Amino acid sequence: MEDVWIMDSGCSRHMTGHRKWFSSLNLVSTKEYITFGDNGQGKVMGVGSVSLSAKLSLREVAFVRNLGFNLVSVSQLLDEGFEVRFKKGACCVLDAEKTLVCSLLPFGQVFRVDLTSVSGPARCLVTSPSADIWKWHKRLGHLSFDLLVRLSSMGLIRGLPKLRAEKDLVCHPCRDGKMVAASHIPVSQVMTSYPGELLHMDTVGPARVASVSGKWYVLVVVDDFSQFSWVFFMEFKDEAFGFVRDLVLRLRNESHKAMRAIRSDNGEEFRNSRFENFCRDLGLEHQFSSPYTPPQNGIVERKNRTLIEMARKMLDEHMTPRRFWAEAVNTACYITNRIFLRAFLGKTSYELRFRRQPSVKHLRAFGYRCFVLKKAGHLDKFESHCLDGIFLGYASSSRAFRVWILEAKQVVETCEVSFDETMPCTTPAFELSGDDEEGTPIFEDEEGTKWVFKNKQGEDGMVVRNKARLVAQGFCQNEGIDYEETFAPVACLEAIRILLAFAASKGFKLQQMDVKSAFLNGFIKEEVYVRQPPGFENARFPDRVYKLRKALYGLKQAPRAWYSRLKSFLLKSGFVKGSIDKTLFLEFEMSLMGELQFFLGLQIKQGLEGTFVHQAKYTRDILKKFNMGDSKPMATPMSTNTALDADEDGEAVDQKEFRVMIGSLLYLTATRLLLGLLTFKGEAHFQDEGVDNALIKGEIESQWTGIIALLV
C-alpha cells in the first residue's frame, strides 16, 4: 500500500508513513500523536510537502511512524481552496478555477489517487504546454523555467519542443534546494545628516589570550556619518553598557544636535533591560539587526575586520607577543580615524567630526625600539638617563605615547620619548611578555587532552588501584616547536641485578617507594597550551585554553623534564652512596609500598636463603596475548629433526606479528638467561639467501613453536 494514496473524508490531515514521498521534510521533536480508527496511535516525526502531480501538491503532510497507508484528507484539501466532487464510481479534485487537478479511481470501497492522470480536460488526448514544461523541467535537472522557455523558443536544442510557462509556477524541490540568503544592496549615499546621529556597535572576542591589563573582549562603536570609531576593552561582555552609556552622554554634551538612534546585533550584552531603560529615558531608538544577519550591521562588522587585520599585521612584523593585542587594536583605531576617507563626502573621519584636518606628524611605527626619559628625582649621577622600551601606541585621554618598559615590564604613558625607527625591536619575545614566558612564536596551536583510565595490577594480576590520568595528545606536537629533546635515562636490568645481588649478600631487606604522578613534577621550558579537560570545561569561557607550567602525561618532553627535576634535586640535596637525606621527602609526595616484591615487571622474593627473581606474571601475559595460555609444557623445547617442506599455497609471513613475538621475549632475558643463548636465522638472513616465503613461514613457525614450548 505504500505506492497508493487514498482519499479519506474522515482524516483530519494529510499523512503518510513512507519518507520517500516527501520533496521536503522538516523533522520535529514534538509529542503530537495521531489516533487511528482502532484506537492505535502513531507519533508525528515530521511535516513536509508531497507532489502527487503537476497540479496537486500536498502541504503540511504529517510523517507518522508505523503508518502503513498514504492518506489524503478531504477537509484539508477544502481548507486549501480545492473542491472535491464525489459521484458513483468516480471522484475528482478541482481547483478554484474549476480546472481538473486529478481524478481518483475506485479501490475497493475507497478511492485512490490516479497518479497517471494528466492535468487538464478529461477529454484532452495530448498533454498541454504547461504540463510539458513540468516534464522538461524535471528531465533537465530542474532547470529554471525562464531559461527553459528561452531555449525552447530559440530552437537551439533538437528534441526540445516549444514550451510556454504559466505564471506563478513553483517547484518545491527547487525552492528548498536553491534558496539562498537575501542580497543586501550596498548603501550608495550617506543616510545621516551629522556626526553622532546614529551609532553602530558590536563586540569582538573572546581573545585567545588576555591582554596585558587582563581584558578578553573589545567593544567597537562607529559613527554612521563620519565613520569615526571608538574601541573599549572589557573583561566581560556585560561591561558594554557602561562604556556605551558614557560615550552617548559625552557625545550629547559635545554637540547641540540630538542623537537619534543606536544600532547593534541581538547579543545579550545589548538586548537587555539596562539598554532598554537607558534608551527610553534619553528618547533613543535602539535598532537591532535580524538574527544571524551580519550584513544588516555591516558598517561596524567591516570596521571590526579592518581593525583586526591591521592589528595582526603590526603584531606579526616583530613577533610581538599576543598579550599586546589590545594595544595593537587601539593603535589601529587611532590610525584609521585619521586616514579613513569617507565615501561621498571626500573628507576623513577625523575632519568630519572635529572640523579640522588631522595631523600624522607624531605617528611612529608600532613595535619599534624607543627610549623613555627617567625622572630626575630617581636618577643617580652616573646612571643612564633613559629606559629601553617598545612603542605600543597612543594614549586615549592625553597627548602621550604608550611604551612597554623592558626593565619594569609595565606600560607607561609619557611624552618624553625618543624614537629610533631605523632599528626595529629585536628584543626576544620573552623579554616583552613577562617573567614566566619563553621565546616562542606568537601563534601556537593548543594540544588536545583526554582522560585515560587504567587498573593497576599487582604481581598476582589482581587490581590494586584504579588510576585516572589527564593525558596530553602529544602525537600532535612538532619537533623544534613544541619540544626539543625527549631522551631520559632509565634504570637498566644490569643495575637492578647488581642492586639485588648486593642486598642479598648483605642480608638487606629492600623497600620500594613510588613518586606519585612523577611526570607531573617536571618543569617544561617550551610554551605549550592544552585544551580544557573533557568534563571540566569552564561554562563561561569554553573556548579558553590552559598554558602548562609543568609537564603533563603524553607530552614528548615529559620523561626528560621529570629526570631533570629529580637529578637537580638529588644533587642539590647532597646525596652520597649509602646514605639518605631527609629533605628528599620534602620535595615530592612519596608512597611507602612495603617490602620490595614487584618492580618493573620483575617479581622478587627475599628470604633467608637468598633473593629469587622471576617473571611468571610477564610470561603468562605473553602466552595470553598470543593465545597460548592453555598450552601444556613440553620436556623437549624443540625437535632436533624438524623438516621444512615448501608450502606452495602458503600466505606471506606477517612480519609485524613475528617481530612482536620475538620482541616480547627480550625482556625475559633478565631472568631467563637461556633465552639469550638461543640463536636462529633471521628473516633478513633467509631473504638474502633467496629462500621463498613458504620456507620462511615454516622456519619462523618452527622457531616460535620452540620458544613458546621453552616458556611453558
Secondary structure, 3 states (H helix, E strand, C coil): CCCCEEEECCCCCCEECCHHHEEEEEECCCCCEEECCCCCEEEEEEEEEEECCCCCEEEEEEEECCCCCEEEEHHHHHHCCCEEEEECCEEEEECCCCCEEEEEEEECCEEEECCCCCCCCCCCCCCCHHHHHHHHHHHCCCCCHHHHHHHHHHCCCCCCCCCCCCCCCCCHHHHHHHCCCCCCCCCCCCCCCCCCCEEEEEEECCCCCCCCCCCCEEEEEEECCCCCEEEEEECCHHHHHHHHHHHHHHHHHHCCCCCCEEEECCCCCCCCHHHHHHHHHHCCEEEECCCCCHHHHHHHHHHHHHHHHHHHHHHHHCCCCHHHHHHHHHHHHHHHHHHCEECCCCEEHHHHHHCCCCCCCCCCCCCEEEEEECCHHHCCCCCCCEEEEEEEEECCCCCCEEEEECCCCEEEEECCEEEEEEEECCCCHHHHHCCCCCCCCCCCCCECEEEEEEEEECCCCCEEEEEEEEEECHHHCCECCCECCCCCCCCCHHHHHHHHHHHHHHCCCCEEEEECCHHHHCECCCCCEECCCCCCCCCCCCCCCEECCECCCCCCCHHHHHHHHHHHHHHHCCCCCCCCCCCHHHHCCEEEEEECCEECCEEEEEECCEEEEECHHHHHHHHHHCCCCCCCCCCCCCCCCCCCCCCCCCCCCCHHHHHHHHHHHHHHHHCCHHHHHCCCCCHHHHHHCCCCHHHHHHHHHHHHHHHHHHHC
